[in-house]
Amino acid sequence: MNKIILNFKNFKLNVLLNNTNIAQEIFNRIPFKSCVNVWGEEIYFPIPIILKNEIPTTEVEIGDIGYWPQGNSFCIFFGKTPISKSSKPMPYSEITLIGKFDTKKEIITMLKNVNPKENVELTK
């Protein structure tokens, strides 16, 4: 498992990637920058990787990191999305889970304060 850092405008988010091929491909391509989108309590942003789902799922938890092939995007789940049917996040369509982040209250608060179109840089 590899660790990466998401560098937002006002904070850094530590992410532990899992051992999927997608996670390894992302790790190998770092560093790169992107511009975030916000969808409910999910942050997602396009990344320079085009891959198919490895282990497709719509079952995610707060603290999960996913790769969304439909948008070639890195997804950060920290609460309900517009299509959630419970307090759990629900992705727009199937993703592959690629990692986790710490769900301490202060981290969730910082994620909630990320603005659409804010830049993010992924580093090792």
HELIX and SHEET records of a PDB file:
HELIX    1   1 ASN A   21  ARG A   29  1                                   9    
HELIX    2   2 PRO A   69  GLY A   71  5                                   3    
HELIX    3   3 LYS A  105  LYS A  112  1                                   8    
SHEET    1   A 6 PHE A  32  CYS A  35  0                                        
SHEET    2   A 6 ASN A 119  THR A 123 -1                                        
SHEET    3   A 6 LYS A   3  ASN A   7 -1                                        
SHEET    4   A 6 LYS A  12  LEU A  17 -1                                        
SHEET    5   A 6 ILE A  95  PHE A 101 -1                                        
SHEET    6   A 6 PRO A  56  THR A  57 -1                                        
SHEET    1   B 9 PHE A  32  CYS A  35  0                                        
SHEET    2   B 9 ASN A 119  THR A 123 -1                                        
SHEET    3   B 9 LYS A   3  ASN A   7 -1                                        
SHEET    4   B 9 LYS A  12  LEU A  17 -1                                        
SHEET    5   B 9 ILE A  95  PHE A 101 -1                                        
SHEET    6   B 9 ASP A  64  TRP A  68 -1                                        
SHEET    7   B 9 SER A  73  PHE A  77 -1                                        
SHEET    8   B 9 GLU A  42  PRO A  46 -1                                        
SHEET    9   B 9 ASN A  37  VAL A  38 -1                                        
END                                                                             
